Amino acid sequence: NNQVNQIWQIAQPIRSRLHAGLLGGDSLFAKTYRGLLTEEQLMELSELEDQKNKRKVETSVKLHIAQIGRAIPLMGDQRDELFKLFFQQVAGVEDAKGRDLFWLCQYRCSQVSPEDLEKILDPVQLNAMKQRLEAGKRMRNMLIDRGILDGDEE
C-alpha cells in the first residue's frame, strides 16, 4: 500500500501536466490560435478567461465555507464575511483546477490570521475553525508534491 502511494505521488504531477498539455495555456494550439487573434479579440479573450477563473475560485471558496458550515453553525453574515476573507487569500490562483483548486483553496484559507477570524466568529466557533484550518495547513506537502504549490510558498 505504501509503495502504491509513493508511485501515485510520483505519477500525479506528470498526469496533471499531461492533461493540461494538448490544449493547455502553453500548448502549441494555444500559442497558434492566440497568434491568429486581433488585439481586440485577445483583450476580450483575456477578460473572459479572468472571469472564468474568478468564478472557479469563488465556487471553490463557497464550497469550502459550505463544508465548514456543516461542522460549525454559521449565520449568513458570518458566511459572507468569511467568503470575503477567504477569497482575498485565494485570489490570483490561476493554474489549479477541480479538486486541486479546492485543496489549494483549503490550504490558502488556513493561512488566514486568527485575529481576522476573531472579528467574525464567536469563541466557540473560532476554536472549531482553528481545528478545521489545521487540516488545510497539513495539505502543503501534498500540494507541493502535485506541483500545485511552490515549495517556497508559506
Buried (B, 14 or more C-beta within 10 A) or exposed (E): EEEEEEEEEEEBBEEBEEEBEEEEEEEEEEEEEEEEEEEEEEEEEEEEEEEEBEEBBBEBBBBBBEEBEEEBEBEEEBBEBBBEBBBBBBEEBEBBBEEBBBBBBBBBBBBBEEEBBEEBBEEEBBEBBEEBBEEBEEBBEBBBBBBBBEEEEE
